Amino acid sequence: MKTNIYFAFPFVLFLLTFNIIIINLVDALMANS
């Protein structure tokens, strides 16, 4: 089970970073329009 958690951790981090980038992009688009 521990190996599963360690394997999934980078993927979760990537998803969180991706989410933040998307939110920032949408925010910028809203401010421009």
MODELLER restraints for C-alpha pairs under 7 A, 6 or more apart:
rsr = mdl.restraints
at = mdl.atoms
